Amino acid sequence: MGRSRQLPPRREGEPALKLLFAGTPAPAVPSLEALIASGHDVVAVLTRPDARSGRGRKVSRSPVAERADEAGIPVLQPRSPREPEFLAQLADLAVDCAPVVAYGALVPQAALDLPRHGWVNLHFSLLPAWRGAAPVQHAIMAGDEVTGASTFLLEAGLDTGPVFGTLTEAIGRRDTAGDLLDRLAVGGAQLLVATLDGIQAGALEPQPQPSDGVSLAPKVESADARVDWALPAHVVDRRVRGVTPAPGAWTTWRGERMRVAPVEPVAGGPDLAPGEVLLDGRAVVVGTGNGAVRLSEVQPAGKRMLPAADWARGARPAAGERVGE
């Protein structure tokens, strides 16, 4: 875990904060776990409604809802946090604070105003960098060497609230978005607990974000994850890692979609046109706008993920044949 901004210690004997935890996906679960294990009192969980997923389109609960069920914590799942019924439930709970980790819906001002300490959001970037839904993905795709997590007071603007604390995390040369998010979820959970401890002790005041260094991280859609082989090899590499595992990098092969696992630039590789495929022994190399990359695994349409060499031997690419066309 990287370095964290020093937060004040919690003082013994102070009453625990009464909390509503808001979160939905798996990266929010470590924070819920940490809060359950802390001295604070998680009285309810707010998460997105159950949804259909997978090939069978079965209804499934969010990872946060499943963990709350295991812990015996009541789960609130309004279609929107603007619903009067939810606002009435929140008022009745009379929570002191509402920690948030990737809840997935905008919280209206009427709800923000109810807890006396507001809503404290754990965001996976060093604000004001990468405000938005996909900070980890964009940090990797941009080639950042360092990122981190921030806790801040939620307000109506997009991740614009004043910051309580931060931690930093180096981005490894081969990190995927999934790798980095896993580490930030664990380190961020401890940062969130420390932030709530500081709020409880009355020793922590959030500081306004600087006006410079702002960057945006909108949600990465499947269309954004299509590999552009005309880009330089090092950019193709980090863009593929940035969308792994979700939504997943892809290209086309003979008119059909094919998923692409992380690639690696080839130093002094063959001179290939962008997208041109070469099977060199057990290595499958693809040309880019500047240099070439080595494929690791691919998933052709209707098949499982398999080593790129196995795919190439079966596909038998002709001389000069390209992916992405």
N, C-alpha and C positions, 0 to 999 in steps of 0.2 A: 504494500500500500504506500502511496506517496505521502508527502508531508501535508499536514493540516494546519489551518490557522488556529492559534491557541484559543481555546474556549474556556470560560471560567468553570471551575469545578462545582459540582452540585453540593449544596450544604445539607447535612443530615438534619432530620427532624421536620423538614418542610413538607407540606401535604403534596401528594402526587397530583400531577395534572390529569384531568379527566379528558380523554381524547376520542375523537372520531378519526379513524384512519381511512384515507381515500387512496385507492390504487386498484390496478386491474391486472397487468401482465406479470409474468414470472420475475422480471427484475425488481418488482416492488415487494416480492415476498420476503427477501432478507430484512427489509426495513420493518415489515410487520412482525417478523420473528424477533428482531431486536427490541421493538417496543413492548411486545408481550413479556420478554425477559427482563425488561427494565422495571424500575419502581413506579412507572406511570401506569395509568388505568385505561386500557383500550375498551371503551364501553360499546362501540359499534364500528362496523366497517362499511364504507361506501364504495361500491364497485359497479362496473357496467353490467347491464342485464345479461342473463344467460343467452348464448347464441349458438346457432348451428354451425358445425365445422366438420372438416374431414370428408372423405369420400362418401360415407354413409349419411352425411348431414345430420349427425346426431346432436341433440342439444347438450351443450357442456357449460359448466360454470367456469368463471375465470380462475386462474391460479390463486389469486388473493381470496376469492370467495371460498375456494376449497380449503385453504389454510384456516380461514376464520371458522368454517364449519367444524374443523378438527379441534379448534380451541374453544368451541362453544360460544363464540362471539356473534351477536346478532348481525345480520347482513342486510343492508339497504341497497336496493337496485332500481332506483327510479329511471325511467326512460330519459329523463332530463332532470338535472338538479334545480331547474327552474320550477318544477311542479309544486303547487301549493302544498300538497300532501307531504312531500319531502321537507319543505321549509318548516312545516309545522312539527314534523318529527325531530328535525335538528333543533328547533327551539325547545322542545320538550326535553331533549337530552341534556341541554344546558352544559355543553362541553366547554372546557377552558381553551382548547386549541384543536385544530384539525390539520395534522401532518398529511402531506400529499406526495405520492410518488407515482407518476404516470397514470393518473386516473383516467384520462381519455375524453374528458368533456369540460367545457368552459363552466366555471363556477360563477354564478351571478352575484352581483353586489349584495343583493338581499341575503344571500347565504354567507358571503365573506364577512358581513357585519355582525353575525351572531356570536361566534366564539370570542371571548374577551381578549385572547391573545392572537386572534385571527387564524389564517390558514398558512402553514409553513411548508413550502414546497422544496423537495429535494430534486435538483435538476442536474443532469449529467454533463455539465460543461463548466468552464470558468467564466461566469457571466462578467461582462455582457457579450462574450463570444458565444456564438451558436445558440441564440434564442430560437425556440421552436420545438417541433415534435421529434426531430431526428438528429440531436447534437452529436452523438457518438459516430453515426454513419458519416456525417459531413466532416467531422474532424479528421477521420481517416482519409476520406476522399480528397480533402484539401492538402494532405501531406503534413499535417501538424505533427510535431514531435512530442508535445506535451498537451494534455487536457486535464480534466478533473471533475469535481462535483461541487455544487454550491447549494446552500440552504438560504432561502429568501422568503420574505413576506409576500404572499400572493396578493396581487391587485388586479384591476381590470385589464391592464395592458399585457402584452405578450411577453412574459418572463422579465418584466421591467422593475419589479419590486426591489426594495433595499435588501442587501445581503447580510446574513448573520455570520456565516463561516464558509470556508472552502477547504478542499484537499486537492492535491495535484497527483497526477498519474502519468508516467511516461508511456508513450505509444510505441510498442515494439515493432521492429521491422517487418515481422510477419503476422502481426495482430490482425484478426478480423474484427468486425463490429461486435460479433458475439463474444469473442475473447475479452475485449476491452470492457464491454458492458457488464460481463460477469464480475470482473474485478471492481468496477465502480459501484455495482450494486451492493457488494459486501462492504467496501470501505465507506460508501455513502450512508449505509445504515447506521454505522457508528457515529458518523458526523451528524446525522439527524437526531439521534439520541442525545448527543452532547449539546446540540443546539437547544433541544427542549429542556435539558437540565439547566442550561444557562438562562433560559426564559423563566423557568420555575424559580431560580435563585434571584431573579430580578437584577442580574448582573450583565445582561447582554442586550445591546441596542443595535438594530440593523443599520448598515451604512449604505447610502445611496450608491448606485452603480455609476461608474465613470461614463461620461458622455462619448468618449472615443473607444474604439475597439469593438464596436457593435457589429455582429454578423448574424445572419439568419439561417436556420436549419429547418426548412419545410419538410413535411413528410416525403419519404422516398417511395414513389409509386413503382409498379412493375415496369412501366415504360421507361422510367429513368434508369433501370438496371440493365438495359440492353447494352452490350459491349460495343463500343465504337473503336474498331480496330485501326482507324486512321489516327488515333491519338498516340503519343509516344509510349513506349513500353512501360516506363515507370508510372505513367498516369493510368494506363490500363490496369496495372498491378494494384494500385491503391484503390481504384474505383471498384474493382471486383471484390477486394477485401472489405471495402466499405459497405457493400450490400449483402455480405455473407454473415449469417445465414438467411436473413430476410431483407428484402423480398427475394433475393437470389439472383446472381448475374446470369444472363442468358444471351444466346446468339441464335443464328439459324444455320441449318445444314441441309442442303438440298430441299429447301423450302419448308422445313419443319423446325420447330423451336427445340433448342438444346440448352440445357442448363450447364453452367460452367463453374467449377470450384476454383478456389484461389490459384492464380498463376504466378510465375516467377520470371522476372527479366533474365535474359540470357546474355551474358557478357561475351562480346565478340561472336555473336550468333550469325547464322546464315543471312544472306541478303534476300529477304522475301518481301513481296508486295503486301500491303495491309490485308489481313485475313487469309493470306495464302498458307496452306497447311503442308507441313513436311514431317514425315515419319522417319526419324533418324535413329535406327536401332530401337531402343525402348523409349526414346524421348519423342514426344510430339510437340513440334515447334510451330508457332503461328506468327506471321509477320505483323508488324504494327506500322504506324506512321514514322517511327524512328526506332529501329531495333526489332527484337523479337522476344516473345515470351514462351515459356515452357508450360504446357497444360499439365495439370495433375490428375483431375478426374472430370468426367463429363456425364451428363444424364440425357441421352437421346429421348425423343418423344416416346412415351409409353413404356420406357424401360427404367431400370434401376440405375443409380450412380455406379460408374465403373471406371477402372483406370483408363487414362486417355490412350495408352498404347493398345489396350485390348479393343477399345472402340475403333481406333485407326486401322488395326489389322482387319477388322470386320468390314469397315466402311470402304477401305481401299481408295483413299483420295487420289484422284488423277493428278498428274503434274500440273501445277498452277491452279488447282481447284481451291476455292476459298470458302471459309465460313463467313456468315453475315450477309450472304447474298440471297 
